């Protein structure tokens, strides 16, 4: 049956409006590009703010608040609420990469770019490097990290693909994170495969092809993980429409057969729940300070002094003497070691718990393991949000604004997403034909994993 043969729903009409007003959407993207350029370029070439500067009176502090206090935390929220609308409608890197691809060399995409591990490697590398250069605090670091990513998007766009977002599809540092979180979105562009097949016989005229910039195979697209929700394909062949769905549909119904890979599981367990938590933890962990003091004492006792030198340039380790913020080689090395070690430890513990939970459902199947791990997407997304929003709270506190609400809001978010993950875990176990006893045994592993993650956030915000 043709999806659009009857009167379209209000959501479907919104999708069709997006399709008809593509030029307006592209115009909005270029406005965002201009704002983005000002916020990353101008502060990098102006003096650092003094102690009396305020968010509303200093562009550097304003840009810091916009990027890390509002922009990135709520882009993550938008993925859960709206799908990847940010990518398709607003993202400056996507717009620049597609523009460069339109005017570039148009080479075929090499195999090394198509490697499935890039989302994990890019996220982990960017997260660790951002801590090395204090990207949340200093505009030069922002220019290096975000600006470097943008330059990479333009270069890849210029070299490969024709009118495509090759960078976004394969190499963007947050592509994997966005793909995970958007699986929870209640909206998506749904493909009616029966209507698509019928269109070959009933259209009676040549169908104009659609340029899907993120290279999604539209004919059999399932879910919202890869779709950038730009609206270009709305109404195509009378088979694609913006529709409402339940937030568990993509994970429970399609999580076993689509977007199911060990790289996704690695990004969740070792990336979002391991490395990311470690990156937020080290700044407040008293054990980290004690370990550093013990190592420093050991080095001094043996007259090994070079690790205390603060000679690394700012683009290797944080080095801002005028701000009394300098990393010695020891400081920087320990930060990297802490993040990597905590990421490996947390990720491995979680992987073991999910391996036991998977085995409790029956004979080992990697597909089943990957499917069950997807239940952690809500709590993982919440963790990155509250970690990033710690910068928001600190900036507000610096302006002497009340932040008494912060911890109650964090507790409410963690509680809600823990319950959401529990519900997803229960629904997923029901997809694998296990008995009630096996499902309950499996859920014990899921509950233990959630307890571990919540315990780590409890340490950061309520104990340390």
C-alpha positions in Angstrom: 0.0 0.0 0.0 1.4 3.5 -0.9 2.4 5.2 2.3 1.3 8.6 1.0 -1.8 7.6 -0.9 -4.0 8.6 2.0 -3.9 12.1 3.6 -0.4 12.4 5.2 -0.2 12.7 9.0 1.0 15.9 10.5 4.4 14.5 11.0 4.5 13.3 7.4 3.5 16.7 6.2 6.4 18.2 8.3 8.8 15.8 6.5 7.4 16.9 3.1 7.8 20.5 4.1 11.5 19.8 4.8 11.8 18.2 1.4 10.3 21.2 -0.3 12.3 23.7 1.6 15.8 22.2 1.3 17.2 25.5 0.2 16.0 27.1 3.4 17.6 24.3 5.5 20.9 24.7 3.6 20.7 28.5 4.3 20.3 27.8 8.1 23.3 25.5 7.9 25.4 28.3 6.5 24.3 30.6 9.3 25.4 28.0 11.8 28.7 27.7 10.0 29.2 31.5 10.4 28.4 31.5 14.1 30.6 28.4 14.6 33.5 30.1 12.9 33.3 33.2 15.0 33.1 31.2 18.2 36.1 29.0 17.5 38.3 31.6 15.7 37.9 34.9 17.5 38.5 33.7 21.1 41.7 31.8 20.0 43.3 35.1 18.9 42.2 37.3 21.9 43.8 37.4 25.4 42.5 35.0 28.0 39.8 36.4 30.3 40.8 37.9 33.6 39.3 37.1 37.0 36.7 39.9 36.6 35.4 38.7 33.2 31.8 37.4 32.9 30.0 35.2 30.4 27.9 38.1 29.1 30.9 40.5 28.8 33.7 38.3 27.5 33.5 36.5 24.1 36.0 33.8 25.3 33.8 32.9 28.3 30.7 33.2 26.2 32.0 30.8 23.6 33.1 28.4 26.3 29.6 28.5 27.8 28.0 28.1 24.4 30.2 25.1 23.3 30.5 23.1 26.5 27.7 24.4 28.6 24.9 24.4 26.1 25.8 23.3 22.6 27.3 19.8 23.0 25.2 18.6 26.0 22.0 19.5 24.3 23.0 18.2 20.9 23.2 14.8 22.7 19.7 15.4 24.1 18.4 16.3 20.6 19.6 12.9 19.4 17.4 11.1 21.9 14.4 13.4 21.3 14.5 14.1 17.6 17.0 11.7 16.0 19.9 13.1 14.0 18.2 16.4 13.0 21.3 18.2 14.2 23.4 16.3 11.6 21.0 16.9 8.7 19.8 20.4 9.5 22.3 22.3 11.6 25.8 20.7 11.7 28.5 23.0 10.3 30.9 20.2 9.6 28.4 18.2 7.7 27.5 21.3 5.6 31.1 22.1 4.9 32.0 18.5 4.1 29.1 18.1 1.6 30.0 21.5 0.0 33.6 20.4 -0.4 32.5 17.1 -1.9 30.3 18.9 -4.4 33.2 20.9 -5.7 36.0 18.3 -5.0 37.9 15.6 -6.8 35.1 13.0 -6.5 37.4 10.0 -5.9 36.0 6.6 -4.8 36.0 6.0 -1.1 39.0 3.9 -0.1 38.7 0.8 2.0 40.7 2.3 4.9 38.0 5.0 5.4 35.3 2.3 5.4 36.9 0.5 8.4 34.2 -0.1 11.0 36.4 0.8 14.0 36.7 4.5 13.2 33.8 5.7 15.3 35.4 4.1 18.4 38.9 5.1 17.7 37.9 8.7 16.7 35.8 9.1 19.8 38.4 7.7 22.2 41.3 9.7 20.6 39.4 13.0 20.6 38.3 12.5 24.2 41.8 11.7 25.5 43.5 14.4 23.5 40.8 16.9 24.6 41.9 16.2 28.2 45.5 16.5 27.4 45.1 20.1 26.1 42.2 21.1 28.4 39.7 21.7 25.6 36.9 22.7 27.9 38.9 25.6 29.3 41.0 27.2 26.6 40.1 28.6 23.2 43.3 27.5 21.4 42.5 23.9 22.4 39.0 24.4 21.0 40.4 25.7 17.8 42.8 22.8 17.6 40.3 20.0 18.4 37.1 21.3 16.8 38.8 23.3 14.1 41.0 20.3 13.3 38.0 18.1 13.0 36.3 20.6 10.7 39.4 20.8 8.5 39.4 17.0 8.3 35.8 17.1 7.2 36.5 19.5 4.4 39.6 17.7 3.2 37.9 14.3 3.1 34.9 15.9 1.4 37.1 17.5 -1.2 38.9 14.2 -2.0 36.2 11.6 -1.8 32.6 11.2 -2.9 30.4 13.3 -5.0 28.0 15.6 -3.1 28.2 13.2 -0.1 29.1 13.4 3.6 31.9 10.8 3.6 33.4 12.3 6.8 30.1 12.1 8.6 29.5 8.6 7.5 32.8 7.1 8.5 35.2 9.4 10.4 33.3 12.0 12.4 34.4 11.6 16.1 30.9 11.7 17.4 29.2 9.8 14.5 29.1 6.6 16.5 27.7 8.3 19.6 25.0 10.0 17.6 24.1 6.7 15.9 23.7 5.0 19.2 21.6 7.7 20.9 19.3 8.3 17.9 18.1 4.7 18.2 16.0 5.9 21.1 14.4 8.8 19.2 10.6 8.6 18.8 10.7 10.0 15.3 12.3 8.6 12.1 11.9 8.6 8.4 10.2 5.2 7.8 10.5 3.3 4.5 7.5 1.3 3.3 9.4 -1.4 1.3 6.2 -2.8 -0.2 5.2 0.7 -1.5 8.8 1.1 -2.8 8.5 -2.1 -4.8 5.1 -1.2 -6.1 6.4 2.2 -7.3 8.3 0.5 -10.1 5.0 -0.6 -11.6 2.6 2.3 -10.8 4.6 5.5 -11.0 4.3 5.7 -14.8 7.1 8.2 -15.0 10.8 8.5 -14.4 11.6 8.8 -10.7 14.1 11.5 -9.9 16.9 10.0 -7.8 17.5 11.4 -4.3 20.9 12.5 -3.1 21.3 10.8 0.3 24.4 12.7 1.5 25.2 10.3 4.4 25.1 7.3 2.0 22.2 5.5 3.6 20.6 2.7 1.5 17.2 4.2 1.5 15.3 1.3 0.0 15.7 -0.9 3.1 16.6 1.7 5.7 15.7 0.5 9.2 15.6 2.9 12.1 17.3 6.3 12.6 20.9 5.4 13.5 22.4 6.3 10.1 19.7 8.7 8.8 20.6 12.4 9.2 16.9 13.4 9.1 17.5 16.1 6.5 14.1 15.5 4.9 15.4 15.2 1.3 13.9 11.8 0.8 10.4 12.5 2.3 7.7 11.3 -0.1 10.3 9.6 -2.4 8.4 6.9 -4.5 5.5 7.4 -2.2 7.3 5.2 0.3 9.2 7.4 2.8 7.5 9.4 5.5 8.4 11.0 8.8 6.6 8.9 11.4 6.2 8.3 15.1 7.5 5.2 16.8 8.0 3.8 20.3 11.5 4.7 21.7 12.4 1.0 22.1 11.5 -0.1 18.6 14.9 0.2 16.9 16.8 -1.5 19.7 14.3 -4.3 20.5 12.9 -5.0 17.1 15.9 -4.3 14.8 18.9 -4.4 17.2 19.6 -8.1 16.5 19.7 -7.8 12.8 20.7 -4.2 12.0 23.5 -2.0 13.4 24.7 -4.9 15.5 28.5 -5.1 15.7 31.2 -5.5 18.2 32.4 -2.0 17.4 29.1 -0.6 18.6 29.5 -2.6 21.8 33.1 -1.4 22.2 32.0 2.2 21.8 29.3 1.8 24.4 31.3 -0.2 27.0 34.8 1.0 26.6 34.0 4.5 25.1 30.9 6.1 26.6 31.0 4.1 29.8 34.7 3.7 30.2 37.0 6.4 28.6 34.4 9.1 28.9 33.8 8.5 32.6 37.5 8.4 33.2 37.9 11.7 31.4 35.4 13.3 33.8 36.6 11.4 36.9 40.3 12.3 37.1 39.7 16.0 37.8 37.9 15.2 41.1 39.4 11.8 42.1 41.4 12.1 45.4 43.0 8.7 44.6 44.5 10.2 41.5 46.2 12.9 43.5 47.5 10.3 46.0 48.9 8.2 43.2 50.6 11.2 41.6 52.1 12.2 44.9 53.4 8.7 45.5 55.0 8.5 42.0 56.5 12.0 42.5 58.0 11.0 45.8 59.5 7.9 44.2 61.0 9.9 41.4 62.5 12.6 43.7 64.0 9.9 46.0 65.9 8.6 42.9 66.8 12.1 41.7 64.8 11.6 38.5 63.6 15.1 37.8 62.9 15.5 34.1 59.3 14.3 34.4 58.6 17.5 36.5 59.6 19.7 33.6 56.7 21.7 32.1 58.3 22.1 28.7 55.6 20.5 26.5 53.9 23.0 24.2 50.2 23.8 24.8 49.2 21.6 21.9 50.7 18.5 23.6 49.9 19.1 27.2 48.1 22.1 28.9 50.7 24.9 29.3 49.3 28.3 30.3 51.8 29.8 32.9 49.9 33.1 33.1 46.8 31.2 34.3 48.8 29.0 36.7 47.7 26.0 34.7 50.6 23.9 33.5 51.0 20.1 32.9 54.4 18.7 33.6 55.3 15.6 31.6 54.4 13.6 34.7 51.0 15.3 35.0 50.1 14.8 31.4 51.3 11.2 31.3 49.3 10.3 34.4 46.1 11.9 33.0 46.4 9.9 29.8 47.2 6.7 31.8 44.3 7.2 34.2 41.8 7.7 31.4 43.0 4.7 29.4 43.3 2.4 32.5 39.9 3.4 33.9 38.4 2.9 30.4 39.9 -0.5 30.1 39.0 -1.6 33.6 35.4 -0.3 33.5 34.8 -1.5 29.9 36.2 -5.0 30.7 34.1 -5.4 33.9 31.0 -4.3 32.0 31.9 -6.7 29.1 32.3 -9.6 31.5 28.9 -8.8 33.1 27.2 -8.7 29.8 29.0 -11.9 28.7 27.5 -13.7 31.7 24.1 -12.1 31.0 24.3 -13.3 27.4 25.4 -16.8 28.4 22.5 -17.0 30.8 20.1 -16.7 27.9 21.5 -19.8 26.2 24.4 -20.9 24.0 26.9 -18.1 23.3 26.1 -15.9 20.3 28.0 -12.7 19.6 24.9 -11.2 18.0 23.0 -11.7 21.2 25.8 -10.1 23.3 25.7 -7.0 21.0 22.0 -6.8 21.2 21.9 -7.0 24.9 24.6 -4.4 25.3 22.4 -1.9 23.5 20.2 -1.7 26.6 22.9 0.5 28.1 22.4 3.3 25.6 20.1 5.4 27.8 22.4 5.4 30.9 25.5 5.9 28.6 23.9 8.9 27.0 22.9 10.3 30.3 26.4 9.9 31.7 28.0 11.9 28.9 25.3 14.6 29.3 25.8 15.0 33.1 29.6 14.9 32.6 29.5 17.7 30.1 27.0 19.6 32.0 29.4 19.7 34.9 31.1 22.5 32.9 27.8 24.2 32.6 27.3 24.1 36.4 30.9 25.3 37.1 30.5 28.3 34.7 27.2 29.2 36.4 28.8 28.9 39.8 31.6 31.2 38.7 28.9 33.8 37.9 27.6 33.3 41.5 24.3 31.9 40.2 22.5 29.3 42.3 23.3 25.7 41.3 21.7 23.9 44.2 19.4 22.1 41.7 22.3 20.4 39.9 22.6 17.2 42.0 18.9 16.5 42.3 18.6 16.9 38.5 21.5 14.5 38.0 20.0 12.0 40.4 16.6 12.2 38.6 18.2 11.8 35.2 20.3 8.8 36.3 17.3 7.2 38.0 15.1 7.6 34.9 17.7 6.3 32.4 18.6 3.4 34.7 15.0 2.4 34.6 14.9 2.9 30.9 17.9 0.7 30.4 16.4 -2.0 32.7 13.2 -1.9 30.6 15.2 -2.2 27.3 17.2 -5.1 28.8 14.0 -6.9 29.8 12.5 -6.4 26.3 15.7 -7.6 24.6 16.0 -10.7 26.7 12.4 -11.5 25.5 13.6 -11.5 21.9 15.8 -14.5 22.3 13.4 -17.2 23.1 14.7 -17.8 26.7 12.6 -19.1 29.6 11.6 -16.8 32.4 14.3 -18.2 34.6 17.0 -17.6 32.0 15.7 -14.1 31.4 15.8 -13.3 35.1 19.3 -14.7 35.4 20.4 -12.6 32.5 18.8 -9.5 34.0 21.0 -10.0 37.1 24.0 -9.2 34.9 22.3 -6.1 33.4 21.4 -4.9 36.9 25.0 -5.4 38.1 26.3 -3.4 35.1 23.9 -0.6 35.8 24.9 -0.6 39.5 28.6 -0.3 38.5 27.9 2.7 36.2 25.7 4.4 38.8 28.4 3.8 41.4 31.0 5.6 39.3 28.7 8.7 39.0 27.9 8.5 42.7 31.6 8.7 43.5 32.1 11.8 41.2 29.1 13.9 42.2 28.2 12.8 45.8 31.3 11.3 47.5 34.4 12.9 46.1 
